[in-house]
Amino acid sequence: MSKKKLRFAIFGNEYQAKKSQAIHKIIAILQQYEAEIIIDRPFYKFITEVQKFDMTVNGVFEGKDFNADFAISMGGDGTLLKTASRVSEKNIPIIGVNIGRLGFLANVNPSGIERAVKAIYDGRYDVREHSLIKIETENGDSIEGSPFALNDIAVLKRDHASMISIRVNVNEQYLMTYQADGLIVTTPTGSTAYSLSNGGPIITPGTNTLCLTAVAPHSLNVRPIVLPDDAVVTLQVESRSHSFLAAVDGRSASLHEGTIVKIAKAPYSARIVRFSDKKYFSTLRDKMMWGMDQR
């Protein structure tokens, strides 16, 4: 059908059966275009061994041992965040197929898969850069897995422990010490996620900013603060339990008191494919009912 040869790497959620039902449709459409199709091994095993689906693809890969022209994330925004941690360093654009609930980042519905693939081959799409942030630790524990976050990085109290004390420096200048259940450092992309639920502002993409949002602060005069995204944020945490959690796009690790956490902009971005009929503000209104009068 097309002379253009493209390779697609498919990622998916291997824990929920209903989120793998669209895989046959995607593969059938891509095969019509004679695309090369490779699938992340855990997702492939789930589909073929657990769901007992029969499929023919060009290959299966593990970890970061792959390359592709496009990545397809099948699931919700959580699956897309995991996909971004795997492909962003490779500069691969991500097509998010929303089989979840909200789908703010994953903006292609299953019914629109055929139109989306055709748009890719016709060149009718945009690739939008979404900044990533990176976490590093000093003088203590390290964090396993990808250190990069598309949405946010947070330090949080553990379980039912008392609130924690978080001393914050920005570019080696003292900002303040938060007494709170935690502190969120969010990108513009993540401003509509955990930060928003804690009173943070909505920040439009491309504004080159970070935002610090406290989680249940002890003082009522603590408000979110927006910083330029080239700022380096250093956090030192004190806790009665002598430990705390560091969450990177929801993937949490326990760190001991005394571990210094540094958060800064990553050296590369997540590249997410957007199609011309979907605009940011219309998505904001549709998905979040922003500004809707319920009276």
HUSUL-V65301 format. One record per run of one state. SS is the DSSP state (alpha for helix, beta for strand, coil for the rest). FROM is the first residue (numbers start at 1). LEN is the number of residues. If there is no record, write none. Layout:
# HUSUL-V65301
SS,FROM,LEN + SS,FROM,LEN
This chain:
# HUSUL-V65301
coil,1,6 + beta,7,6 + coil,13,4 + alpha,17,4 + coil,21,2 + alpha,23,10 + coil,33,3 + beta,36,5 + alpha,41,10 + coil,51,8 + beta,59,3 + coil,62,8 + beta,70,6 + coil,76,1 + alpha,77,14 + coil,91,2 + beta,93,6 + coil,99,9 + beta,108,2 + alpha,110,13 + coil,123,3 + beta,126,13 + coil,139,9 + beta,148,2 + coil,150,2 + beta,152,5 + coil,157,7 + beta,164,7 + coil,171,2 + beta,173,8 + coil,181,1 + beta,182,6 + coil,188,1 + alpha,189,4 + coil,193,1 + alpha,194,4 + coil,198,11 + beta,209,7 + coil,216,9 + beta,225,4 + coil,229,4 + beta,233,6 + coil,239,4 + beta,243,6 + coil,249,2 + beta,251,6 + coil,257,3 + beta,260,15 + coil,275,5 + alpha,280,9 + coil,289,7
